[in-house]
Amino acid sequence: MSTTMTSADTTQAAPAAGRSLLRRLVRPGAAALSGVLLFLSFPPRPLWWLVPFAFALLGWTLYGRRLRPALGLGFLTGLGFLLPLLVWTGEEVGPIPWIALAAAEAFFVALACMGIAAVTRLPGWPVWAAAVWILGEAARARVPFGGFPWGKIAFGQADGFFLPLAALGGTPLLGFAVVLCGFGLYETARRVRRYRRTGELPRRAAAAALLTVLVPVTAALAALPLVDDSAEDGTATVAAIQGNVPRLGLDFNDQRRAVLDNHARRTLQLAADVKAGKVAKPDFVLWPENSSDLDPYRNPDARIVINDAVKAIGVPTVVGAVVTPETGKLRNTLIEWDPARGPVDTYDKRHVQPFGEYIPMRPFVRLFSSDVDRVRRDFGPGHRVGVFDLAGTKVGMVTCFEAAFDDAARATVTHGAQLISVPSNNATFGRTEMTYQQLAMSRVRAVEHGRSVVVPVTSGVSAVIMPDGKIVQRTRMFTPDALVAKVPLRSSLTPATRMGTWPERALVLVALGGLGWVLVPAVRARRARKAAQGTADAGQGRAHANP
């Protein structure tokens, strides 16, 4: 018999091999696409509604998969999502830190997707799966190095239908509802497809699938009354100063005096406009983070510049400064500056940014990027919640990166803040999407805690946000400006503020319960199979020994 393949056989085999390869690539492609859809749902694009479809696609990708393939598929989802979302981290330091960060965060997504694949075997699996996703977000918000919560699903929902849920259960509940809706869409479609194919439609399963879509939608509608922008404690007129920077990138700090002068000059211009009756006189003024990287406690020139500007406007002013003690770590400090008494109170940033404000494992990281040595002296964290009394208004301080952490804004509100300020410095990241992503976080925080939020940024985008998450004033990027707005003051606490971490804890427990439901019987079954195999092998050994 001849074993030589004919040309006809070769012609038939090639398309078959191509189709086989295409089938193998479908799920990896779908996994990556689901991540890209998640990225596209984030600001500055108002495409929040893509998220349920992204999770419906991810549900199809992971449903019934084994754990190891699910890990790989989840990693592709994470890369599709986080590589483009975090591209701004490599704006000035090159691709290696950006890719390393995105890959590390994508691994958390991969682990979550592995858990999601496991719980798809359970009845009502969309609920378990959505809880597992929140478990993954909770983990990467805490580890390593204090966590990196950027890219939480809730932060892409500032323009979304589900936003009122932030006031009910914070970002964990908001994210859970959106993810649940997505997985529910897939499960509903799967049940409909099965019915068309087989004619079978179990009522309980069909009802459960439909409820996983309807319950989040109904809950969002029911939470609408919690979103309230009424002025419970009256109003305050606030000014946010955007002085701009002399140039973009990491080296803008080389002209620290120019940055300070820019903010002082724009404050003096505001004082002149107030005197001329062009704008209302503010009750207090907010400068951004790093508006004075010259320590005003140690640099007399900087102190004079700030003092003159604050005296000119004549109201309490919050100044973002770098404080340089003789020994120990630097402090990223907000200083309450009184026009008559000078500095009267301070807040040291509590969540300092790893690899930005301090360098963990410096000798090791230096092997990959010499830019770590631009941070010559590490910043250290503060330990006290920052709430300033500015002309009778309690203003909570949440510095830049801290807006991503659930506890930072909540702590200021539980300590009496009637308004929240998020002074930031985004000049390092140029004209990337980073500033819009961060602004969306502040909008979510406004609804979550029922507070107006004012965001002064060195180079933009600065904004004034109402308690319902709407932006009433904003600046352009890299343009000197001053925003003056009357904002409502509030003291009541939303359910999300009152409950604190409990919604997240509850969802984590649901996720662990689902994983335990799947994994414990699986481990027991594997042990039983091994024991049975061992017994069988022992029996065969005795049979051979005693023929």
N, C-alpha and C positions, 0 to 999 in steps of 0.2 A: 504493500500500500504506500502511495506517495505521500510525503509529509510537506511537500512544497506548496506554499500558499499561492493561489492564482491571483492575477491582477483583479479579477472580479471580487474575490474574497477581500482583498486589500481595500478596494473601493467601498465595499459594504461596511468594513470594520471602522474606517476613519470617521464617518458620521456618527456611528454608535459610540465611539470613544469620546467624540466631541460632546454628544448629548450627556454622556455619563459625567464628564468633567463639569458641564454646565449645571447639572443637578447637584453636584457636590459643592458648587460655589453659591448656590441660591441662598442657603441659610446664612453663611458668613456675610454675603452681600447685604442681606436683609438686616443682620445685626448691626453692621456698620451704618446702614442707612437710617436705622432707628436712632442711632447716636447723632447723626447729622441733623435729623429732624428736631431733636432736642436742642441742639445748638441754634438752629434757625428760629426756635421759639423764643429765644432770649433777646432782650433789648440790644441795640436800638430798634429792632424789628418788632412791630406789634402783632406777632404771629403766635401768641400764647396758645391758640386753639390747636396748634400742631401737636401739643404734648399728648393728648389722649390717643391720637393716631400713631404717634411714635411708640407708645406703650402697647397699643393693639398689635403693631408689627412685631415688637419685642416679644409679646406673649406668644404669637405664632412661631417665632424663632425658637423659643425655649420650651414650649409645651411638650412634655413627655421626654425631653432630652436626658441623657445620662449626665452625671455630674461633671466628668472631665470635658466632654464637648461643650457643655454649658459654660464652663469656666473660660474656654477659648472664645466662644461666641460673645460672652459678656465683656471680655477684654476688648474685642472689636467694637462693641457698643460704646464702651468707655472712651476709646481712642477717637471714634467718630464724633463724640460729644465734646470731649475735653481738649483735644488738640486744637481745634479752631476756637473754642471758648477762651482758652488761656494763652492764646498766641501773644498777647500783650506782655506776658512775663519775659519774653525774649526780645522785647523791643530794643533794648540797649545792651544786653549782655549776650546776645547770640542764641542759637537754637538749642544748645545742649541743656541749659537749665530749664527751658520751656518744655522740651521733650521729656526730660527726666521727671518734672513735676506732673505733666499730663499722664505719663505712663504710671507713675506711682498712684495717682488718684484713680486712674482707670482700673487698677488692680482691685481697688475697693468695689468698683462697679462690677468687676468680674466675679468677685466673691458673692456679692448680692445676687447676681444672675444665676450663679450656681445654686444658691438657696431657693431662688424663684423656681428653677427647673425642678427642684426636689418637691416643692409643695404643690406643683401642678397635679400631683397624684391624689390630692385631697379633695373632698367635696367642698364646694364654695371656694375653690383655689384662688380666685382673684383677690379675695380679702387677705388671705395669708401672703400672697405674693406682694401686694402693695405694702403690707406691713414689713416684709423682708427688705423691700427697697428703702423704707424709712430707717430700718436698722442699719443698713449700709451707710446712709447719710449721717446718722448719729455717730457711727464709728469714725468716719473720716472728718467729722467736725471736732474730734477730740484727739486723734492720734495720726501721725507722730508729731512731736514738737508742739503740742497744744492744738493740733488740728487745722484743717483748711476747708471751711464750709462752702467755699465758692462753688456755684453751680447747683446748689440745692434747688429742686424743682420749684419750690415756692417762690424763689427769687425771679422766676420768669413769668410770674402771674400778676404783675402789678397792674396790667390793663385787663385782666381776665375776669370772666364770669364768676370764678370760684373765690375771688379775693376776700369777700366777707368772712369766709371761714377762718382767716387769719385772726380775726377778733374773737372767734370762738375757741380755737385750740392752738393758735400760733402757727408757725411755719410747718411743724410736723403734721398737723391735721390738714392744713391746706395742701401740702405735697401729697399726703396719703389719698385725699379725695380725688385729686387729678389723676394720680397713678391708678387708683381703683377704677375710675371711669374708663381709662384706656384698656386695662385688662378685661373689664366687663364688656367693652365693645367687642373684643376678640372672642370672648366666650359666647356672647350672644350670636355672633356671626357663625361660630363653630357649630352651635346647636341648630341654627337655621339650615346650615349646609347639610348637617347630618339628617335632618328631617326630610330635606329634599331628596337625599340619596336613599334613605331607608324607610321613610314614612314614620319613624319613631321619634317622639318628642315627649320624654318624661316631664310631667308637669312641674314637679318640684325643682328639677334641674333647670328647666327653662325659666321658671319664676325667679330662681336664685340668680341666674345670669342677667336677667332684665333688671333686677333690683340693684345689682352692682353698678349699673349705670344711673338708674333713677334716684337712688338714695343720695349719692353725692350732689346731684343736681338739685334735689329737693332741699338738702341741708344748706346749700349755698343760698337758695332763695329764703329759707327760714332765718338765716344769719344776717340778712340785710338790715333789720332794725338795730343791730349792734353797731353798725357803721354810722357814727354821729359826729358832725362837725360843729355842733352848737357851742357857744361860748359860755360854759358853766361858770367860769371864774372871771368873766369879762374878757377883754382883749389886751394885747400888747403890740406896740409898733416896734418892729425889729429891723435892723439893717445888717446885711451880709456883704462883706467886702471881698472883692476878687481883684487883687492887685496885679496879677499876672507875674510871669517870670521872664528873665532876660533871654533865656534860650531853653529849648526842649532838652530832655534826656537827663542822664545821671549827673552831668556836670553842671546843672543849673545851680547847685549849691555852692559852686566855686565863686559865685557872685552873690553871696549871702546878704551883703549890705544892699545890693540893688533890689533884691526881693523885699527886704524890709522897707526900703525907701518907696517902692511901688505901692505897698499897702498903706504906708503912712500918707503918701501923696493922695491916694484915692479917698482916704478918710478925711483929709483936709478939704478936698474938693466937695465931699458930701457935706461937711460943715458949712462951706460957703453956699452950697445949694439950699441948705436949711435956712441960713440967714437971709437968703434972697427970696425965700418963700416958694421955691420951686418944688420942694418935697417936704413931707411932714418930718418933724424932729423925732428920731427914734427914741424909744425908752432905753435901749441898749444896743451895742454893736458887737457883731461876731466876726472875728478874723479867722482865716483858715489855719490848719495844721502847718507847721514850718513857715509861718509868715515872718518869724524872726529866728533864723538859725544862729544868730548871734545871741549868746546868753545875756539877757539884760541885767542879771544879777552880777555879772562879772565884767560886762562891757559898758562903760559909762556912756559912750556914744549911742549905742543901741537904746539904752534906757532913756536918754534925752529925746531921741526921735519918737519913741513910743509915747512918752509922757506928753510931748507937744501935740501929737495927733489926738490923744485921748482928751486932753484939756480943750482942744479946739472944738471937738464934737460935744463935750460936756456931759457925757453919760458913761456908765460902766461899759467897758470893752473887754472882750475875751481875746487874748493874744496867744497864738500857737508858737511855742519856743522850744529850742533845744537847750536844756539845762546841763551844764558841764561841771559837776562837782570835782573837787581836787582829786579825790580817789573814788574808785568804784565805777559803776556803769553810768552811762548817759541816761537822761530822762527826756522822753517826749512829753512835754508839759503844756497844759493850757493854763494860762494865768489870768485871773480876774483882776483887771486894772481899773482902779477908781480914779476919776479925774482929780480928786483932791488928795487922796492918800496913797496913790500908786498901787503896787501889787498888794492884794489883800487875801487872795485864796488861790490854790493851785489844784490841778488834777493831773496825775501822771497816768499815761496810757497803760491799761492793764494787760491787754492782749497785744504784745509786741510781735512784729512779723518776722518769722524765721527766714533766714537768707536775705532779708531786706534790712531789718533793724538789728539783728544779731545773727551770727553765723554759727550754727551747730557743727560740730565735727570739722572745724576749720582746716586742719592739715589734710584731711581726706578730700574735702570739697575743692581745695585748691588744686588738686590733681586734674580737675575737670575744667576749672575756670579761674583765671587769675583775678577776675572781677570781685572775688570775695574780699580782697584786700582793700577795695574801696571803702568797705566798712571797717575802719581802722580801730574803732572802739565800740564795743557792743552796747546796745541799749538794754536797760533793765526794766521790768514791769513794775507798775504801781500796784497798790493793794487796797486803795480806798475808792469807793464809788464817788463819782464827781457830780455834785448838784450845786450850782452856784445860785445865790440870791442876787439877781440883777434887777435893781430898782423895784424890789418887791415881787418879782417873778422868779419862780423856781425853775431853773433851766438845767436839764440833764445833759451831761457831756459824754459823747460816744465818738471816739477819735477814729476816723477813716476805716481801717481794716476791721475795727471792732464791730462795725455795723453788720458784719456777716455772722456774728455770734449771738445766739438767742439771749444769753444771760446779760449782755452788756446794756442794751436798751432797757430790758425789763428791770434791771436793778435800779436804774435811775428813776423809773416811774414808781417803783415800790418805795423809793426813798423820797418821794414827794414831788418829782418833776412835773410841772404843768406844761412843759414844752421840751422838745429834744433838739439838740444841736449836734450835727455830725461834721465837724471841721475836718477837711481832707486836703491832701496834696497828691495830685495825680500827674504832675508835670513830668515825672520820670517815665510815664507810659505814653507820652506823645498824644497823637490824635487817634489812638486805638479805641476799641469799644469798651475798654475797662471802665471809664468814667460813667458810661450809661448803665453798665451792669451794676455798678455800685449805687447809682442814683435809684435804680429800681429797688434795691434792698431797703433804702430809706423810705420809699413809698409803701412797701409792705409793712415796715415797722410802724409807720404812721397809723395804718389801719389796725394792726395787731394790738397796739396799746392805746388807740384813741387819742393821739397827740399830734399837734402840728410839729413838723420837722423842718428845721432850717439847715441847709447844707452849704456852708461857705467853702469854696475850693480855691486854691492858689491860682490855678489856670483854667478852671471851669471843668465841668458844667456846675455852677452854683445854682441853687434853687430854693424856693419856698413851697412847702408841701402842706396841704390841709390834712386834718385828721381822717378824711375819707380817701386819702391817697392821691388826690388830684394836685397837679403842679399849677400854681397860680402865677409864679414868676420864675424865670430862668435866664441864665446868661449864655453867651456863646463861648466857645473854647478859645483860650489864649487872647482874651480881650479884657482890659481893665474895666471894671464895672462895680456898681453898688446896687443892691436890691433893697428896697424899703417897702415893707408890707405890714398891714394890720392882721394879726393872726389870733384865732380863738385860744383861750387858755382853758384847760380842763383838769379835773382832779379825780373823776370817777375812774374805776378800774374795769377793764374788759374781762370777760371770763378767761381769756388767754393769759392776761397778766396775773389774775388771781391764782390760776392753776399752775402757772410756772412750767416746770418740767414734767408734770404728771401726764399730759397727753402723749408726750414722746415716750415716757416710761411705759404707758399702757400699750402703745403700738409695738414697742420693743418686746414686751412680754407676749403679745399676740404672735409676733414673728418667731420668737423662741419656742412658743408652744407648738406652732405649726411645724417648725423644723424638728422638734422633738417627736412629734406624732409620726413623722416620716422616718427619721433616722434611727430611733430606738428599736422599732420592730425590724428594721433592715439589719442593724448590727446583731440583734438576737438571731435572726434567720441565718446570717453568715456564720455565726458561731456554731449554730446547730448543724449547718452543712459541714463545717470543718470537723465537728465532733463525729458526725455520721461517717464522713470520709475516713477519719482516723480509725473508727471501729471497723469499717469495711477492710481497710488496709491491714489491721491487726488480724482479722479473721482470715484473710488470704495468706498472711504470713504463717499462721498456725497450720493452715491446710497444706502449704508447701513443706512445712517441717514434719508433718505426719501424713505422708502419702498413704 
